[in-house]
Amino acid sequence: MKKILTKKKPEKKLLLALKKKAGRARSGRITVRHRGGGVKRLYRILDFGEEKLGIPAKVIALEYDPNRSAFIALLQYQDGEKRYRLAPKDLKIGDEIVASEKAEIKIGNRIKLKNIPVGTQVFNIELEPGKGGKLQKAAGTSAKVLAQEEKFTHLEMPSGETRKISQNCFCTIGQVSHPEHRFERIGKAGTQRLKGWRPTVRGTAMNPPDHPHGGGEGRSPTGLKYPKTPWGKPALGVKTRKKRKWTDKFIIKTRAHK
């Protein structure tokens, strides 16, 4: 699928230097394990909202972004400004798209949820009007419009969850590009290291002070009723979602557990 990408250098004005954190928080302590190293990256500044509302733009390039699983599209607006946006599947160079409250139902156009017919696939969905897209931004993802009800639109997420979102929120028509990302194979350890991932050591290979699974002679079992994290908390079959009642009221149907 990378054959569709344009062979050009990224737009210089839309780049930022990305400082490496190696999984460390502001305190300097490691808060995310197994991170560090990797190839130097430049961050592409993407427009996730509707900053250029009502101004048509032409797709002049489709590019790779090392910071996300999806491809990105370089747009040139009629006023001459260039911007990056998340590229939808089947978007081609030369296509014209627009962000408008009542635009045509066409791949790449950004429209308010209240003006989208039932059954349409959408992505880069806002949770609050004017705050920019928050949902369905990874490669190959999209939500489906199920119903329009008073002030809310019902959306079916890829997980099976059905959620109510304000009809004044914007979203983009289509599915996020590069759906083949889920089938890609890393191939070797070196590739993972270049992406900034360090080795993950099994708990059973450690000593007792380092992990609850550690210790024993040779290949021995954990010796516990259930697996634990390095900090002694249950590791498998435990819900990790925090109970936030202010979002629960918008969930009509919970996600399907496999």
BELNORNOR-V738041 format. One record per run of one state. SS is the DSSP state (A for helix, B for strand, O for the rest). FROM is the first residue (numbers start at 1). LEN is the number of residues. If there is no record, write none. Layout:
((SS & FROM & LEN) (SS & FROM & LEN))
This chain:
((O & 1 & 1) (A & 2 & 3) (O & 5 & 7) (A & 12 & 3) (B & 15 & 3) (O & 18 & 6) (B & 24 & 1) (O & 25 & 5) (B & 30 & 1) (O & 31 & 4) (B & 35 & 1) (O & 36 & 6) (B & 42 & 3) (O & 45 & 1) (B & 46 & 1) (O & 47 & 6) (B & 53 & 1) (O & 54 & 3) (B & 57 & 7) (O & 64 & 8) (B & 72 & 6) (O & 78 & 4) (B & 82 & 5) (O & 87 & 1) (B & 88 & 1) (O & 89 & 7) (B & 96 & 2) (O & 98 & 1) (B & 99 & 1) (O & 100 & 10) (B & 110 & 3) (A & 113 & 3) (O & 116 & 5) (B & 121 & 3) (O & 124 & 1) (B & 125 & 2) (O & 127 & 6) (B & 133 & 3) (O & 136 & 7) (B & 143 & 7) (O & 150 & 2) (B & 152 & 5) (O & 157 & 5) (B & 162 & 5) (O & 167 & 3) (B & 170 & 4) (O & 174 & 2) (B & 176 & 1) (O & 177 & 2) (A & 179 & 5) (O & 184 & 5) (A & 189 & 6) (O & 195 & 2) (B & 197 & 1) (O & 198 & 5) (A & 203 & 3) (O & 206 & 22) (B & 228 & 1) (O & 229 & 5) (B & 234 & 1) (O & 235 & 10) (A & 245 & 4) (O & 249 & 2) (B & 251 & 3) (O & 254 & 5))
